[in-house]
Amino acid sequence: MRWVLATGNTGKLKEMRAVLAALPVELVAQSELGIGSVEETGLTFVENALIKARHAAAASGLPALADDSGLIVPALGGAPGLITAHYAGIHGDSAANIAKLLAEMRDLHPDQRRACFYSVIVLLRSPDDPEPLIAEGRWQGSILMSPRGNGGFGYDPIFLDPATGLSAAELPATDKNQRSHRGLALARLQALLMERSPDHEPA
């Protein structure tokens, strides 16, 4: 069984394939099928995930899995939020995004450096599926003063996991996938699949 993953982000694809490896499913990135991205016009993470999943399902004819996620800093009014990937103006420029966030948080008290990674995963059987599976995950932590570690992607080098004292970029991939917002959302998705269909099929 094949699902199309509505992303061109190689980091997300690698993580999601690893977490869902036990399912009898082949995850194919939409870019591998020649499917381009769609404009994310939603006002919430779940709306954007649904937009991406519907686009991928319609273009591929396959069930579609979409993730929309972001970094939320309460002291900045929830920023970067929905524009996490292009916070500094250019989509996917992680170094610029990190630099902007650190500059904006430079004068904040340590207690104001709390942050949360949030992810919502949507699975659609078809573009007009009236019963999408929707799973959420949250990873609470804080923002470091400077980057640490070489793993992961995006804001991982400045996100501190309080339970381990490591940045997300310092965590081994298997540990990160168990602790992260996306890993938690994918675990919840698998539980929802078990509730819907014992053989894990989106039916």
C-alpha positions in Angstrom: 0.0 0.0 0.0 1.3 3.5 -0.9 0.6 6.8 0.7 1.8 10.1 -0.7 3.5 12.4 1.8 2.6 16.0 1.2 6.0 17.5 1.7 9.2 18.3 -0.1 11.1 18.5 3.2 13.6 15.7 3.2 14.1 15.9 7.0 10.4 15.4 7.6 10.3 12.5 5.1 13.2 10.8 6.8 11.6 11.1 10.2 8.2 10.0 9.2 9.5 7.0 7.3 11.5 6.0 10.4 8.6 6.3 12.8 6.1 4.6 10.5 8.4 1.8 9.5 6.3 -0.9 11.2 3.3 -0.1 9.1 2.8 -2.0 5.8 2.9 1.3 3.9 5.3 2.8 1.4 5.6 6.5 2.0 6.3 8.4 -1.3 7.1 12.1 -1.2 4.9 14.1 -3.5 8.0 15.5 -5.2 8.9 12.0 -6.3 5.6 11.9 -8.1 6.1 15.3 -9.8 3.6 17.0 -7.5 4.4 20.5 -6.5 3.5 22.3 -3.3 0.3 24.1 -2.7 -0.3 27.6 -1.2 -0.9 27.2 2.5 -3.8 29.7 3.1 -5.1 28.3 6.4 -5.2 30.2 9.6 -4.3 27.2 11.7 -1.8 24.3 11.5 -4.7 21.8 11.0 -6.2 23.9 8.2 -2.8 24.0 6.4 -2.3 20.2 6.9 -5.7 19.5 5.4 -5.0 21.8 2.4 -1.7 20.0 1.8 -3.2 16.5 2.2 -6.2 17.3 -0.2 -3.8 18.7 -2.8 -1.5 15.6 -2.7 -4.4 13.1 -2.7 -6.1 14.8 -5.6 -2.9 15.0 -7.7 -1.8 11.4 -6.9 -5.0 9.4 -6.5 -3.4 7.9 -3.3 -4.2 8.3 0.4 -2.3 11.4 1.5 -0.4 12.1 4.7 0.4 15.7 5.6 2.2 17.4 8.5 2.0 21.0 9.4 4.2 22.0 12.3 5.9 25.0 13.8 7.7 26.5 16.7 5.7 28.5 19.2 7.3 31.0 21.6 4.7 32.5 24.1 6.9 35.5 24.9 6.8 36.5 21.2 3.0 36.2 21.0 3.2 32.6 19.5 5.8 33.5 16.8 7.2 32.1 14.6 4.0 30.0 14.5 2.5 29.4 11.1 5.4 31.1 9.4 8.1 29.0 11.1 9.6 27.7 7.9 10.0 31.2 6.4 10.3 33.4 9.5 13.2 35.3 8.1 11.5 35.7 4.7 12.9 32.8 2.7 11.3 29.4 3.0 13.6 26.8 4.4 16.5 29.1 5.3 17.1 27.6 8.7 20.2 29.7 9.5 18.4 32.9 8.8 15.4 31.8 10.8 17.5 30.9 13.8 19.4 34.1 13.6 16.2 36.2 13.6 14.7 34.3 16.5 17.8 34.5 18.6 18.0 38.2 17.9 14.4 38.8 18.9 14.9 36.8 22.1 18.3 38.2 23.1 17.1 40.4 26.0 14.5 38.0 27.4 14.8 36.6 30.9 15.5 32.8 31.0 12.0 32.2 32.3 10.7 33.8 29.1 12.5 31.5 26.8 9.9 28.7 27.0 8.9 27.2 23.6 6.9 24.5 22.1 7.2 22.5 18.9 3.7 21.6 17.7 2.8 19.2 14.9 -0.5 18.1 13.4 -0.7 15.1 11.2 -3.6 14.5 8.8 -4.4 11.3 6.8 -6.9 11.5 4.0 -8.2 8.4 2.1 -9.2 10.7 -0.8 -9.4 14.4 -1.5 -13.1 14.5 -0.3 -12.6 12.1 2.7 -15.2 13.4 5.2 -13.5 11.7 8.1 -9.8 12.6 8.1 -7.6 11.2 10.8 -6.1 14.1 12.7 -3.3 13.6 15.3 -1.5 16.2 17.4 1.9 16.3 19.2 3.6 18.9 21.4 7.2 19.0 22.5 7.8 21.5 25.4 11.2 23.0 25.8 13.0 26.3 25.7 15.2 28.3 23.3 19.0 28.2 23.8 21.2 31.3 23.6 23.1 29.8 20.7 23.0 26.7 18.5 24.2 23.4 19.7 24.6 20.1 17.7 24.7 19.1 14.1 21.7 16.7 13.7 18.1 17.3 12.8 17.0 20.2 10.8 15.2 23.6 11.1 15.3 25.1 14.6 16.6 21.9 16.2 20.0 23.4 17.2 18.4 26.0 19.5 15.6 23.9 20.9 16.5 22.5 24.4 14.8 19.3 25.5 14.5 19.8 29.3 14.4 16.1 30.1 17.7 15.3 28.5 19.5 18.7 28.7 20.3 18.3 25.0 19.3 20.3 22.0 17.1 18.6 19.5 20.1 18.6 17.2 22.2 16.8 19.8 19.7 14.0 20.3 20.2 10.7 18.5 17.6 10.3 15.7 15.8 7.4 17.5 15.6 9.4 20.7 14.4 12.5 18.9 11.7 10.5 17.1 10.3 9.2 20.4 10.3 12.7 22.1 9.5 15.1 19.3 6.2 16.7 18.4 6.1 14.9 15.1 7.0 11.6 16.7 4.2 12.0 19.3 1.7 13.0 16.6 2.7 10.0 14.5 2.3 7.6 17.5 -1.1 9.0 18.0 -1.9 8.6 14.3 -1.0 4.9 14.6 -3.3 4.5 17.6 -6.1 6.1 15.6 -5.4 3.7 12.7 -5.6 0.7 15.1 -9.0 2.0 16.3 -10.3 2.4 12.8 -8.9 -0.7 11.2 -7.0 -3.6 12.9 -4.8 -4.2 9.9 -3.7 -0.5 9.9 -5.3 0.3 6.6 -7.0 3.7 6.1 -10.4 2.2 5.6 
